[in-house]
Amino acid sequence: MKKWEFLIPLVLILTGLACLTMSGTFMFYQEVETYFKTFATLCFWMSIPIVAGIILYLIYFKKRS
């Protein structure tokens, strides 16, 4: 895959995260600061399974080599 082909899924994922954060935040709080804080927290918690999956993938294929 070319580098620009990764851009489309990345933009779609970020758009989905932004919509998820906006719907959850602006329902109760109408502040932009709360939105960015919730977005950062959401991105942090989503990165944990991604990093864990990458580590497990690397461990699995290191043992096979």
N, C-alpha and C positions, 0 to 999 in steps of 0.2 A: 504494500500500500504506500501511496505517496503521502507526504507530510500534510498536504492540504486536505486529504481525505479523512484525516483524524479531526480536522477542525469542525466538520459538520456534526458529528456525534458530541463533541465537546460543547459546542454552542447549544445543542438541544438539551444536554444534561444540565448545563448552567441555567438555561431558561426554565426548565422544570423545577430546579432548586429555588430559583427566584420566585416562581409562582407559588410553590409550596410555602415558602417563608412568608410571602406577602399575605396569603390567605390566612395563615396561622397567626401572624403578628397583628395585622390591621383589624382583625375581628375584635380584639380587646383593647389594643393600644394604638394610638394614631401617631406615634412618634417615629421618625426616621432612624433615630439612634437605636431604638429597640429593634427595628428591622435589621440593621447591620449586625447587631449583637447576636440576634437569633440566627442570621445567615452564617456568621462565623462559627457559631456553635454547631449548626447543622453540618457544615462542611467538615469540621473537626471529627464529628462522630461518624460521618460517612467515610472518612479517610482510614479509620481504624480497620474495618474489614478488608478494604482494598489493600492496605499494606500487609495485613496478615495473609491474605491470599497470595500476594507476590512472594512473600517469604516462604510460604509453604510450597509454592510452585518451584522456587529456586532450590529449596532443600530436596524436593523430590527428584528433580532432574540432575542435581549434583551427585546424588547417590547412584543414579543410573549410569553416569559416565565413568 
